[in-house]
Amino acid sequence: MRVLRIALIILLIGPGLGLLFFGPRDTAELPRDRVIVDYWEKWTGNEETQMRSIVNAFNDTVGKEKGIFVRYLSTSSVNQKTLIATAAGVPPDIAGIWDPNVPQFAAMDALEPLDGLAEAHGITAGTYKPVHWKACHYDGKLYALISTPYDVALHYNKSLFAAKSTELRAAGLDPDRPPNTIAELDAYAKVLDTLNPDGSIQVAGYLPLEPGWYATYTPFWFGGSWWDDENKRFTFTDPKVVRSFEWIQSYYRRLGQSAMSEFRSGTGNFDSPQNPFMAETLAMEQQGTFLANYIHNTKPSMDGRWAAAAFPSDDPALTDVTYCTADVLVIPRGAKHVNEAFEFIAYVNRQDVMERLCSMHCKTSPLANVSAKFMNEHANPYIAVFERLAASPNAHGTPPVPILPQVGEELGNFFQRLSSLEITPAEELPLMQARLQKKYDEFIKRQNNRKKPADEMPGQSLEN
């Protein structure tokens, strides 16, 4: 069994381990008088460089004082590689994953619980915004702390609103403010749509699946959810969930599936000037806090010509709804240096350090207390909107479902068929609910029958 585990490590995380042992190093040699803490992180580019500056600051201060040195490695597919390395008994001391990974990892006993360590460092529920504190838990235990979070809001192009101010006013809409309800959003979108003579889309007012990163969580804005955590049941047949996905499909029925597909196929990458919002061929978009950075760096001519507001809800009484997610730091089960690893995690969660990192990444802070300096100097001119939304009682995190990869796969297929008008939500959602509930029940049964994490093969872990 041990030979098989080593073979799997070489096959699946060999490149990461190769970088660990033979890849880039800090210019200085590793200090021999310190505990070396290995930290695997997903980030590349500017985000990697910015986090490296945090690591270097720790090594030069708290790490030096306490005899700890964090060795930082940027690695792709960090969640899969961490899970496999943990199953094989050779995990990193710290892994930077995503908060939706936490339920799966925790259910598989692949994470060290952090409750005692957090309490000893003064990190409690009062430290965090409630939505983020909840996201760090699974089954009543703390398994992660945040590195950088964000939430989503409506971004809208003020110039495109102004260009069609006459038409908007004629429709009873105010061009000087964003829509306040889903019904208003639809009305604004219809006016802002500009179609070519052949019916193709020149400028779209709004498209629910552009970019569609958060379409999975659309039910939140309709007052529903597809997961009942108290009873551990999928609730895709909830009328509010059904209605939310019918709303998405309504855009394909109104504009035409071929016109929508043609428009989306002509758009560029998210981080390019051909991004439809930055190309100004999309008037409104649902996107995260960090979009301000991309606009400023990629299309600075748009600075001052866009704004952000709470994404509207179906019910006018349901206000400040948002979806929140985050990058998180975890200690994999079996890590060699748990206490030393947590010293670095606690350092990142100091208010001054957290605000520095989140400012560099153009994101919100997960902490309950936010400084005036953070708010006044933030690169996003609408950071107050995003901070208010994240602190709202109507802020939602990812449902704590340990089979989320399977949920994502099912929903990906669902949206593809939904957008091609092959199905309706009312007919497909009951079938999807039954399939996912069966997968969830089987997963939980398997985990309950396991004697130890190593009993399950790493390859099976990723599938289940």
Salt bridges, closest charged atoms under 4 A:
ASP26 OD1 - ARG52 NH1 3.47
ASP38 OD1 - ARG71 NE 2.61
GLU41 OE2 - LYS42 NZ 2.64
GLU48 OE2 - ARG52 NH2 2.61
ASP109 OD1 - ARG333 NH2 2.62
GLU112 OE1 - ARG333 NH1 3.54
ASP176 OD2 - ARG169 NH2 3.70
GLU184 OE1 - ARG177 NH1 2.93
ASP193 OD2 - ARG254 NH1 2.85
GLU210 OE1 - ARG264 NE 3.24
ASP229 OD1 - LYS232 NZ 3.02
GLU280 OE2 - LYS299 NZ 3.56
GLU280 OE2 - ARG305 NH2 2.78
ASP303 OD2 - HIS296 ND1 2.61
ASP314 OD1 - ARG243 NH2 2.81
ASP320 OD1 - ARG388 NH2 2.97
ASP327 OD1 - LYS42 NZ 3.19
ASP327 OD2 - LYS363 NZ 3.05
GLU343 OE1 - LYS66 NZ 2.99
GLU343 OE2 - HIS121 NE2 3.23
ASP352 OD2 - ARG350 NH2 2.82
GLU377 OE1 - LYS373 NZ 3.19
GLU387 OE1 - LYS129 NZ 2.75
GLU410 OE1 - ARG435 NH2 2.90
GLU410 OE2 - LYS439 NZ 3.68
GLU422 OE1 - ARG417 NE 3.61
GLU428 OE1 - ARG417 NH1 3.45
GLU428 OE2 - ARG435 NH2 3.29
ASP441 OD2 - ARG233 NH1 3.87
GLU456 OE1 - ARG450 NH1 3.45
